[in-house]
Amino acid sequence: MGYVPVRGDCLEGTVNSVSNEVQELPAEGRDRLDALFRSDPLMSELGAELLAWSPGLATVQAIVQVAHTNFIGGGHGGIVFSLGDIAMSFASNGYGRQALATQIDISYHRGVLPGDLVVATASEISRTRRFAHHRVEMKVNERLVASATGTTYRTDEWHFGAEFWPDEWRGKY
């Protein structure tokens, strides 16, 4: 039988147990993050829209335009990837702590065409003090067109400064 570490078995700082139950985001923080997310230049350039977000979860959508196609006329994988990346950035930054993508692996399951509405949803599957892992699904008409997994690095920096966020919130998230 293999050894399974439990809390307390590892050196302090090696493993952090983080609750998956997220408390309500402080209201002013939610409003300011929402404005920050909605001002994303790439999201605007792609004609994408932020549908919903909360800490660890985000959904964006965009209609594939002719300008988003590749040389054979299909939707370029880059538009699908970008929508997933944007959703993951909002999900991972939704706690108020600045987080940066370090890795994303994507699989394309079917093509998209101009006029298709692509909906990308990123959901956190695990989180420690330093890293978070996400599952990202891109769909057209509820049909999976691409899926991805990604990792984000959670910095010590906070959007709007650490003093903006309550001590209890910063300690937990």
MDTraj code that builds the backbone (N, CA, C; nanometers):
import mdtraj as md
import numpy as np

residues = "MET GLY TYR VAL PRO VAL ARG GLY ASP CYS LEU GLU GLY THR VAL ASN SER VAL SER ASN GLU VAL GLN GLU LEU PRO ALA GLU GLY ARG ASP ARG LEU ASP ALA LEU PHE ARG SER ASP PRO LEU MET SER GLU LEU GLY ALA GLU LEU LEU ALA TRP SER PRO GLY LEU ALA THR VAL GLN ALA ILE VAL GLN VAL ALA HIS THR ASN PHE ILE GLY GLY GLY HIS GLY GLY ILE VAL PHE SER LEU GLY ASP ILE ALA MET SER PHE ALA SER ASN GLY TYR GLY ARG GLN ALA LEU ALA THR GLN ILE ASP ILE SER TYR HIS ARG GLY VAL LEU PRO GLY ASP LEU VAL VAL ALA THR ALA SER GLU ILE SER ARG THR ARG ARG PHE ALA HIS HIS ARG VAL GLU MET LYS VAL ASN GLU ARG LEU VAL ALA SER ALA THR GLY THR THR TYR ARG THR ASP GLU TRP HIS PHE GLY ALA GLU PHE TRP PRO ASP GLU TRP ARG GLY LYS TYR".split()
xyz = np.array([
    [0.0848, -0.1172, 0.0000],
    [0.0000, 0.0000, 0.0000],
    [0.0892, 0.1234, 0.0000],
    [0.0593, 0.2189, -0.0861],
    [0.1372, 0.3415, -0.0968],
    [0.1083, 0.4380, 0.0165],
    [0.2036, 0.5238, 0.0402],
    [0.1917, 0.6251, 0.1440],
    [0.1141, 0.7449, 0.0891],
    [0.0127, 0.7879, 0.1618],
    [-0.0650, 0.9055, 0.1255],
    [-0.0437, 1.0102, 0.2334],
    [0.0208, 1.1231, 0.2001],
    [0.0441, 1.2254, 0.3026],
    [-0.0872, 1.2877, 0.3487],
    [-0.0915, 1.3197, 0.4729],
    [-0.2062, 1.3909, 0.5287],
    [-0.1555, 1.5225, 0.5849],
    [-0.2477, 1.6109, 0.6128],
    [-0.2078, 1.7409, 0.6653],
    [-0.1216, 1.7224, 0.7886],
    [-0.0095, 1.7913, 0.7926],
    [0.0828, 1.7806, 0.9042],
    [0.2007, 1.6896, 0.8750],
    [0.1917, 1.6081, 0.7689],
    [0.3010, 1.5179, 0.7347],
    [0.4146, 1.5888, 0.6616],
    [0.3851, 1.7008, 0.5993],
    [0.4846, 1.7706, 0.5191],
    [0.5403, 1.8894, 0.5959],
    [0.6556, 1.9341, 0.5516],
    [0.7155, 2.0516, 0.6127],
    [0.6228, 2.1713, 0.5957],
    [0.6220, 2.2600, 0.6943],
    [0.5371, 2.3778, 0.6852],
    [0.5707, 2.4559, 0.5586],
    [0.4666, 2.4981, 0.4887],
    [0.4850, 2.5750, 0.3665],
    [0.4925, 2.4894, 0.2423],
    [0.5067, 2.3588, 0.2572],
    [0.5148, 2.2717, 0.1403],
    [0.3758, 2.2453, 0.0833],
    [0.2810, 2.2151, 0.1703],
    [0.1446, 2.1872, 0.1276],
    [0.0523, 2.2805, 0.2039],
    [-0.0353, 2.3469, 0.1327],
    [-0.1326, 2.4349, 0.1954],
    [-0.2707, 2.3798, 0.1692],
    [-0.3459, 2.3605, 0.2739],
    [-0.4832, 2.3180, 0.2598],
    [-0.5688, 2.4422, 0.2441],
    [-0.6388, 2.4518, 0.1327],
    [-0.7199, 2.5691, 0.1052],
    [-0.8636, 2.5238, 0.0869],
    [-0.9533, 2.5888, 0.1567],
    [-1.0946, 2.5557, 0.1492],
    [-1.1482, 2.5807, 0.0092],
    [-1.2341, 2.4915, -0.0395],
    [-1.3013, 2.5122, -0.1669],
    [-1.4286, 2.5941, -0.1507],
    [-1.4684, 2.6197, -0.0277],
    [-1.5867, 2.7005, -0.0027],
    [-1.5448, 2.8468, -0.0012],
    [-1.5936, 2.9214, -0.0987],
    [-1.5565, 3.0615, -0.1110],
    [-1.6632, 3.1466, -0.0439],
    [-1.6185, 3.2331, 0.0450],
    [-1.7102, 3.3270, 0.1064],
    [-1.7468, 3.4340, 0.0058],
    [-1.8484, 3.5125, 0.0385],
    [-1.8900, 3.6231, -0.0464],
    [-1.7755, 3.7225, -0.0620],
    [-1.7462, 3.7572, -0.1846],
    [-1.6423, 3.8551, -0.2147],
    [-1.6847, 3.9898, -0.1575],
    [-1.5943, 4.0630, -0.0918],
    [-1.6309, 4.1957, -0.0414],
    [-1.6902, 4.2808, -0.1544],
    [-1.8044, 4.3476, -0.1288],
    [-1.8836, 4.4153, -0.2328],
    [-1.8019, 4.5152, -0.3147],
    [-1.7273, 4.6021, -0.2493],
    [-1.6510, 4.7016, -0.3239],
    [-1.5437, 4.6333, -0.4095],
    [-1.4849, 4.5265, -0.3575],
    [-1.3867, 4.4508, -0.4341],
    [-1.4497, 4.3881, -0.5564],
    [-1.5694, 4.3341, -0.5405],
    [-1.6398, 4.2734, -0.6539],
    [-1.6661, 4.3777, -0.7618],
    [-1.7138, 4.4949, -0.7222],
    [-1.7450, 4.6004, -0.8189],
    [-1.6204, 4.6460, -0.8936],
    [-1.5119, 4.6646, -0.8210],
    [-1.3882, 4.7117, -0.8861],
    [-1.3272, 4.6047, -0.9756],
    [-1.3309, 4.4773, -0.9311],
    [-1.2797, 4.3699, -1.0168],
    [-1.3661, 4.3566, -1.1417],
    [-1.4973, 4.3686, -1.1272],
    [-1.5866, 4.3582, -1.2418],
    [-1.5507, 4.4651, -1.3456],
    [-1.5302, 4.5884, -1.3002],
    [-1.4926, 4.6958, -1.3922],
    [-1.3572, 4.6674, -1.4568],
    [-1.2623, 4.6154, -1.3782],
    [-1.1301, 4.5812, -1.4315],
    [-1.1412, 4.4733, -1.5383],
    [-1.2151, 4.3669, -1.5086],
    [-1.2303, 4.2573, -1.6045],
    [-1.2970, 4.3065, -1.7330],
    [-1.4013, 4.3872, -1.7185],
    [-1.4764, 4.4345, -1.8357],
    [-1.3956, 4.5331, -1.9207],
    [-1.2863, 4.5838, -1.8658],
    [-1.2005, 4.6750, -1.9422],
    [-1.0877, 4.6015, -2.0149],
    [-1.0879, 4.4693, -2.0135],
    [-0.9816, 4.3903, -2.0759],
    [-0.9694, 4.4250, -2.2246],
    [-0.8534, 4.4752, -2.2672],
    [-0.8379, 4.5171, -2.4074],
    [-0.8553, 4.4040, -2.5080],
    [-0.8029, 4.2850, -2.4802],
    [-0.8170, 4.1757, -2.5766],
    [-0.9629, 4.1328, -2.5869],
    [-1.0312, 4.1240, -2.4734],
    [-1.1721, 4.0870, -2.4769],
    [-1.2490, 4.1855, -2.5654],
    [-1.2204, 4.3125, -2.5505],
    [-1.2858, 4.4156, -2.6319],
    [-1.2511, 4.3996, -2.7794],
    [-1.1236, 4.3789, -2.8090],
    [-1.0777, 4.3650, -2.9475],
    [-1.1428, 4.2456, -3.0168],
    [-1.1669, 4.1389, -2.9414],
    [-1.2291, 4.0186, -2.9986],
    [-1.3808, 4.0293, -3.0067],
    [-1.4363, 4.1345, -2.9496],
    [-1.5820, 4.1473, -2.9465],
    [-1.6447, 4.0516, -2.8475],
    [-1.5677, 4.0084, -2.7486],
    [-1.6152, 3.9115, -2.6495],
    [-1.6889, 3.9833, -2.5367],
    [-1.7647, 3.9055, -2.4636],
    [-1.8450, 3.9584, -2.3532],
    [-1.8258, 3.8708, -2.2298],
    [-1.8091, 3.9341, -2.1160],
    [-1.8039, 3.8634, -1.9879],
    [-1.9467, 3.8385, -1.9433],
    [-1.9856, 3.7113, -1.9331],
    [-2.1224, 3.6773, -1.8935],
    [-2.1384, 3.6714, -1.7425],
    [-2.0425, 3.6069, -1.6752],
    [-2.0530, 3.5893, -1.5301],
    [-1.9161, 3.5531, -1.4754],
    [-1.8920, 3.5889, -1.3490],
    [-1.7693, 3.5470, -1.2831],
    [-1.7911, 3.5480, -1.1331],
    [-1.7110, 3.4688, -1.0676],
    [-1.6994, 3.4657, -0.9221],
    [-1.5597, 3.4118, -0.8948],
    [-1.5123, 3.4197, -0.7718],
    [-1.3788, 3.3656, -0.7460],
    [-1.3693, 3.2189, -0.7895],
    [-1.2771, 3.1910, -0.8814],
    [-1.2551, 3.0552, -0.9282],
    [-1.3423, 3.0115, -1.0444],
    [-1.4266, 3.0990, -1.0968],
    [-1.5191, 3.0617, -1.2041],
    [-1.5463, 3.1822, -1.2931],
    [-1.5475, 3.1620, -1.4257],
    [-1.5806, 3.2719, -1.5171],
    [-1.6284, 3.2158, -1.6504],
    [-1.7197, 3.2913, -1.7136],
    [-1.7714, 3.2547, -1.8450],
    [-1.7692, 3.3775, -1.9354],
    [-1.7114, 3.3599, -2.0542],
    [-1.7101, 3.4646, -2.1561],
    [-1.7613, 3.4050, -2.2865],
    [-1.8039, 3.4926, -2.3776],
    [-1.8503, 3.4442, -2.5075],
    [-1.8143, 3.5440, -2.6164],
    [-1.8077, 3.4934, -2.7389],
    [-1.7851, 3.5788, -2.8555],
    [-1.8371, 3.5068, -2.9788],
    [-1.8805, 3.5861, -3.0739],
    [-1.9196, 3.5329, -3.2043],
    [-1.7954, 3.5324, -3.2932],
    [-1.7685, 3.4197, -3.3550],
    [-1.6541, 3.4088, -3.4452],
    [-1.6809, 3.4969, -3.5670],
    [-1.5886, 3.5881, -3.5933],
    [-1.5988, 3.6798, -3.7072],
    [-1.5106, 3.6287, -3.8222],
    [-1.5346, 3.6802, -3.9418],
    [-1.4513, 3.6437, -4.0567],
    [-1.3047, 3.6766, -4.0276],
    [-1.2809, 3.7850, -3.9537],
    [-1.1434, 3.8230, -3.9184],
    [-1.0772, 3.7214, -3.8255],
    [-1.1552, 3.6318, -3.7667],
    [-1.1030, 3.5293, -3.6760],
    [-1.0785, 3.3966, -3.7480],
    [-1.0853, 3.3950, -3.8792],
    [-1.0707, 3.2690, -3.9520],
    [-0.9267, 3.2460, -3.9975],
    [-0.9009, 3.1207, -4.0289],
    [-0.7689, 3.0848, -4.0808],
    [-0.7749, 3.0819, -4.2337],
    [-0.6664, 3.0401, -4.2956],
    [-0.6570, 3.0434, -4.4413],
    [-0.7511, 2.9467, -4.5122],
    [-0.8113, 2.8517, -4.4396],
    [-0.9075, 2.7620, -4.5046],
    [-1.0526, 2.7993, -4.4718],
    [-1.0704, 2.9121, -4.4026],
    [-1.2050, 2.9637, -4.3796],
    [-1.2707, 2.9228, -4.2491],
    [-1.2075, 2.8356, -4.1733],
    [-1.2623, 2.7966, -4.0429],
    [-1.2164, 2.8927, -3.9348],
    [-1.2838, 2.8860, -3.8218],
    [-1.2413, 2.9681, -3.7090],
    [-1.1016, 2.9281, -3.6655],
    [-1.0135, 3.0251, -3.6492],
    [-0.8757, 2.9979, -3.6087],
    [-0.8742, 2.9468, -3.4649],
    [-0.7889, 2.8487, -3.4387],
    [-0.7765, 2.7972, -3.3021],
    [-0.7392, 2.9046, -3.2027],
    [-0.6734, 3.0106, -3.2503],
    [-0.6333, 3.1190, -3.1621],
    [-0.7499, 3.1921, -3.0989],
    [-0.8621, 3.2057, -3.1704],
    [-0.9790, 3.2729, -3.1118],
    [-1.0387, 3.1859, -3.0013],
    [-1.0439, 3.0569, -3.0251],
    [-1.0981, 2.9648, -2.9246],
    [-1.0065, 2.9638, -2.8018],
    [-0.8759, 2.9529, -2.8254],
    [-0.7792, 2.9552, -2.7162],
    [-0.7889, 3.0857, -2.6377],
    [-0.7959, 3.1980, -2.7081],
    [-0.7999, 3.3282, -2.6412],
    [-0.9214, 3.3413, -2.5509],
    [-1.0357, 3.2932, -2.5956],
    [-1.1556, 3.3000, -2.5110],
    [-1.1367, 3.2169, -2.3839],
    [-1.0772, 3.0989, -2.3973],
    [-1.0490, 3.0168, -2.2795],
    [-0.9492, 3.0831, -2.1866],
    [-0.8473, 3.1446, -2.2432],
    [-0.7456, 3.2136, -2.1637],
    [-0.8060, 3.3318, -2.0885],
    [-0.8929, 3.4073, -2.1545],
    [-0.9583, 3.5212, -2.0897],
    [-1.0449, 3.4716, -1.9738],
    [-1.1241, 3.3666, -1.9972],
    [-1.2090, 3.3127, -1.8901],
    [-1.1237, 3.2666, -1.7724],
    [-1.0134, 3.1981, -1.8009],
    [-0.9270, 3.1507, -1.6932],
    [-0.8640, 3.2672, -1.6175],
    [-0.8305, 3.3743, -1.6873],
    [-0.7698, 3.4887, -1.6182],
    [-0.8693, 3.5526, -1.5222],
    [-0.9954, 3.5624, -1.5615],
    [-1.0953, 3.6210, -1.4717],
    [-1.1235, 3.5279, -1.3538],
    [-1.1321, 3.3977, -1.3796],
    [-1.1560, 3.3020, -1.2705],
    [-1.0427, 3.3057, -1.1686],
    [-0.9189, 3.3087, -1.2175],
    [-0.8039, 3.3024, -1.1260],
    [-0.7778, 3.4342, -1.0545],
    [-0.8153, 3.5452, -1.1139],
    [-0.7969, 3.6760, -1.0506],
    [-0.9195, 3.7183, -0.9698],
    [-1.0225, 3.6362, -0.9692],
    [-1.1481, 3.6700, -0.9046],
    [-1.1445, 3.6764, -0.7531],
    [-1.0337, 3.6374, -0.6922],
    [-1.0192, 3.6497, -0.5469],
    [-0.9625, 3.7861, -0.5083],
    [-0.9161, 3.8612, -0.6082],
    [-0.8513, 3.9895, -0.5813],
    [-0.7001, 3.9806, -0.5836],
    [-0.6479, 3.8609, -0.5709],
    [-0.5032, 3.8399, -0.5765],
    [-0.4615, 3.8297, -0.7230],
    [-0.3502, 3.8935, -0.7576],
    [-0.3038, 3.8881, -0.8955],
    [-0.2497, 3.7489, -0.9267],
    [-0.3003, 3.6926, -1.0352],
    [-0.2603, 3.5586, -1.0777],
    [-0.2240, 3.5628, -1.2253],
    [-0.1224, 3.4860, -1.2632],
    [-0.0717, 3.4832, -1.3998],
    [-0.0705, 3.3405, -1.4515],
    [-0.1157, 3.3224, -1.5738],
    [-0.1120, 3.1885, -1.6338],
    [0.0335, 3.1465, -1.6547],
    [0.0635, 3.0236, -1.6159],
    [0.1967, 2.9691, -1.6397],
    [0.1935, 2.8574, -1.7440],
    [0.0760, 2.8006, -1.7665],
    [0.0657, 2.6877, -1.8595],
    [-0.0799, 2.6668, -1.8948],
    [-0.1063, 2.6401, -2.0218],
    [-0.2395, 2.5997, -2.0677],
    [-0.2197, 2.4935, -2.1749],
    [-0.2878, 2.3809, -2.1597],
    [-0.2887, 2.2759, -2.2612],
    [-0.4297, 2.2683, -2.3176],
    [-0.4419, 2.2790, -2.4486],
    [-0.5736, 2.2798, -2.5112],
    [-0.5853, 2.1654, -2.6116],
    [-0.7042, 2.1099, -2.6203],
    [-0.7375, 2.0102, -2.7222],
    [-0.8574, 2.0626, -2.7994],
    [-0.8486, 2.0563, -2.9321],
    [-0.9584, 2.0993, -3.0171],
    [-1.0349, 1.9747, -3.0603],
    [-1.1662, 1.9752, -3.0406],
    [-1.2474, 1.8578, -3.0686],
    [-1.3255, 1.8697, -3.1988],
    [-1.3619, 1.9916, -3.2363],
    [-1.4300, 2.0175, -3.3628],
    [-1.4081, 2.1627, -3.4001],
    [-1.4249, 2.1900, -3.5266],
    [-1.4014, 2.3249, -3.5766],
    [-1.5159, 2.4199, -3.5455],
    [-1.4862, 2.5487, -3.5568],
    [-1.5879, 2.6532, -3.5449],
    [-1.5872, 2.7335, -3.6739],
    [-1.6986, 2.8016, -3.7000],
    [-1.7148, 2.8762, -3.8241],
    [-1.7551, 3.0197, -3.7938],
    [-1.7351, 3.1094, -3.8897],
    [-1.7850, 3.2452, -3.8700],
    [-1.9349, 3.2412, -3.8374],
    [-1.9747, 3.3195, -3.7404],
    [-2.1134, 3.3217, -3.6952],
    [-2.1395, 3.2351, -3.5735],
    [-2.0495, 3.1398, -3.5435],
    [-2.0675, 3.0550, -3.4253],
    [-2.0467, 3.1373, -3.2983],
    [-2.1324, 3.1156, -3.2010],
    [-2.1173, 3.1772, -3.0696],
    [-2.0409, 3.0795, -2.9809],
    [-1.9167, 3.1138, -2.9473],
    [-1.8322, 3.0291, -2.8629],
    [-1.8439, 3.0784, -2.7188],
    [-1.8784, 2.9869, -2.6299],
    [-1.8899, 3.0173, -2.4868],
    [-1.7778, 2.9426, -2.4147],
    [-1.6936, 3.0177, -2.3445],
    [-1.5801, 2.9595, -2.2719],
    [-1.6037, 2.9732, -2.1219],
    [-1.5944, 2.8609, -2.0511],
    [-1.6125, 2.8605, -1.9058],
    [-1.4895, 2.8001, -1.8410],
    [-1.4331, 2.8747, -1.7469],
    [-1.3176, 2.8275, -1.6699],
    [-1.3622, 2.8041, -1.5267],
    [-1.3244, 2.6892, -1.4717],
    [-1.3579, 2.6581, -1.3321],
    [-1.2340, 2.6042, -1.2616],
    [-1.2152, 2.6524, -1.1428],
    [-1.1004, 2.6115, -1.0609],
    [-1.1222, 2.4685, -1.0126],
    [-1.0200, 2.3861, -1.0272],
    [-1.0306, 2.2489, -0.9781],
    [-0.9444, 2.2245, -0.8551],
    [-0.8436, 2.3090, -0.8339],
    [-0.7666, 2.3026, -0.7094],
    [-0.6920, 2.4345, -0.6922],
    [-0.6591, 2.4641, -0.5655],
    [-0.5904, 2.5895, -0.5373],
    [-0.5079, 2.5749, -0.4115],
    [-0.3846, 2.6216, -0.4206],
    [-0.2996, 2.6339, -0.3020],
    [-0.2647, 2.7821, -0.2888],
    [-0.1825, 2.8127, -0.1933],
    [-0.1437, 2.9525, -0.1757],
    [-0.0739, 3.0061, -0.3004],
    [0.0017, 2.9247, -0.3697],
    [0.0829, 2.9681, -0.4831],
    [0.0265, 2.9353, -0.6210],
    [-0.0432, 2.8231, -0.6354],
    [-0.0883, 2.7793, -0.7674],
    [-0.2362, 2.7432, -0.7655],
    [-0.2991, 2.7624, -0.8807],
    [-0.4366, 2.7160, -0.8997],
    [-0.4421, 2.6428, -1.0331],
    [-0.5272, 2.5434, -1.0385],
    [-0.5446, 2.4630, -1.1596],
    [-0.6892, 2.4766, -1.2045],
    [-0.7071, 2.4887, -1.3363],
    [-0.8389, 2.5155, -1.3912],
    [-0.8726, 2.4192, -1.5042],
    [-1.0010, 2.3959, -1.5180],
    [-1.0561, 2.3234, -1.6324],
    [-1.1298, 2.4296, -1.7148],
    [-1.1087, 2.4271, -1.8450],
    [-1.1721, 2.5255, -1.9322],
    [-1.2428, 2.4502, -2.0445],
    [-1.3687, 2.4857, -2.0673],
    [-1.4449, 2.4244, -2.1760],
    [-1.4954, 2.5333, -2.2694],
    [-1.4788, 2.5117, -2.3989],
    [-1.5298, 2.6018, -2.5006],
    [-1.6378, 2.5251, -2.5771],
    [-1.7562, 2.5859, -2.5846],
    [-1.8703, 2.5189, -2.6463],
    [-1.9390, 2.6083, -2.7482],
    [-2.0013, 2.5445, -2.8467],
    [-2.0910, 2.6090, -2.9413],
    [-2.2219, 2.5324, -2.9334],
    [-2.3295, 2.6012, -2.9024],
    [-2.4611, 2.5359, -2.8873],
    [-2.4544, 2.4168, -2.7917],
    [-2.3868, 2.4366, -2.6791],
    [-2.3718, 2.3326, -2.5759],
    [-2.2892, 2.2128, -2.6219],
    [-2.2289, 2.2208, -2.7392],
    [-2.1434, 2.1130, -2.7897],
    [-1.9977, 2.1506, -2.7680],
    [-1.9229, 2.0623, -2.7045],
    [-1.7830, 2.0879, -2.6732],
    [-1.7010, 2.0972, -2.8011],
    [-1.6341, 2.2114, -2.8209],
    [-1.5475, 2.2277, -2.9377],
    [-1.4005, 2.2248, -2.8987],
    [-1.3707, 2.2565, -2.7732],
    [-1.2332, 2.2504, -2.7242],
    [-1.2362, 2.2411, -2.5724],
    [-1.1318, 2.1831, -2.5168],
    [-1.1188, 2.1773, -2.3710],
    [-0.9724, 2.2008, -2.3367],
    [-0.9518, 2.2543, -2.2166],
    [-0.8155, 2.2875, -2.1759],
    [-0.8013, 2.2692, -2.0257],
    [-0.6781, 2.2538, -1.9844],
    [-0.6432, 2.2626, -1.8434],
    [-0.5337, 2.3672, -1.8335],
    [-0.5318, 2.4376, -1.7234],
    [-0.4325, 2.5417, -1.7086],
    [-0.3917, 2.5616, -1.5643],
    [-0.2740, 2.6189, -1.5479],
    [-0.2184, 2.6490, -1.4166],
    [-0.1916, 2.7981, -1.4085],
    [-0.2233, 2.8565, -1.2944],
    [-0.1905, 2.9963, -1.2709],
    [-0.1031, 3.0072, -1.1471],
    [-0.0138, 3.1045, -1.1521],
    [0.0728, 3.1373, -1.0392],
    [0.0066, 3.2517, -0.9638],
    [-0.0161, 3.2326, -0.8337],
    [-0.0819, 3.3315, -0.7494],
    [0.0258, 3.4150, -0.6801],
    [0.0397, 3.5398, -0.7223],
    [0.1452, 3.6267, -0.6699],
    [0.1091, 3.6747, -0.5290],
    [0.1984, 3.7513, -0.4694],
    [0.1717, 3.8155, -0.3402],
    [0.1069, 3.9523, -0.3581],
    [0.0882, 3.9935, -0.4819],
    [0.0291, 4.1247, -0.5106],
    [-0.1232, 4.1131, -0.5182],
    [-0.1896, 4.2189, -0.4762],
    [-0.3358, 4.2242, -0.4773],
    [-0.3816, 4.3382, -0.5666],
    [-0.4866, 4.3132, -0.6450],
    [-0.5461, 4.4209, -0.7243],
    [-0.5899, 4.5317, -0.6289],
    [-0.5574, 4.6556, -0.6635],
    [-0.5940, 4.7748, -0.5862],
    [-0.5162, 4.7863, -0.4553],
    [-0.4140, 4.7043, -0.4348],
    [-0.3301, 4.7088, -0.3154],
    [-0.3820, 4.6186, -0.2054],
    [-0.2904, 4.5612, -0.1289],
    [-0.3278, 4.4667, -0.0214],
    [-0.4174, 4.5323, 0.0820],
    [-0.3940, 4.6607, 0.1105],
    [-0.4719, 4.7298, 0.2147],
    [-0.6197, 4.7427, 0.1770],
    [-0.6513, 4.7281, 0.0484],
    [-0.7905, 4.7369, 0.0025],
    [-0.8738, 4.6180, 0.0523],
    [-0.8096, 4.5022, 0.0658],
    [-0.8794, 4.3777, 0.0993],
    [-0.8727, 4.3525, 0.2491],
    [-0.9824, 4.3077, 0.3110],
    [-0.9800, 4.2778, 0.4551],
    [-0.8748, 4.1711, 0.4880],
    [-0.8138, 4.1837, 0.6058],
    [-0.7108, 4.0880, 0.6493],
    [-0.7609, 3.9446, 0.6433],
    [-0.8826, 3.9222, 0.6886],
    [-0.9387, 3.7862, 0.6896],
    [-0.9473, 3.7310, 0.5472],
    [-0.9891, 3.8147, 0.4523],
    [-0.9998, 3.7717, 0.3115],
    [-0.8617, 3.7362, 0.2566],
    [-0.7645, 3.8252, 0.2802],
    [-0.6286, 3.7996, 0.2288],
    [-0.5707, 3.6737, 0.2914],
    [-0.5966, 3.6516, 0.4187],
    [-0.5449, 3.5324, 0.4857],
    [-0.6035, 3.4041, 0.4322],
    [-0.7300, 3.4102, 0.3896],
    [-0.7967, 3.2892, 0.3411],
    [-0.7744, 3.2650, 0.1934],
    [-0.7608, 3.3731, 0.1141],
    [-0.7520, 3.3569, -0.0309],
    [-0.6232, 3.4126, -0.0882],
])
top = md.Topology()
chain = top.add_chain()
for i, resn in enumerate(residues, 1):
    res = top.add_residue(resn, chain, resSeq=i)
    for name in ("N", "CA", "C"):
        top.add_atom(name, md.element.get_by_symbol(name[0]), res)
traj = md.Trajectory(xyz[None], top)
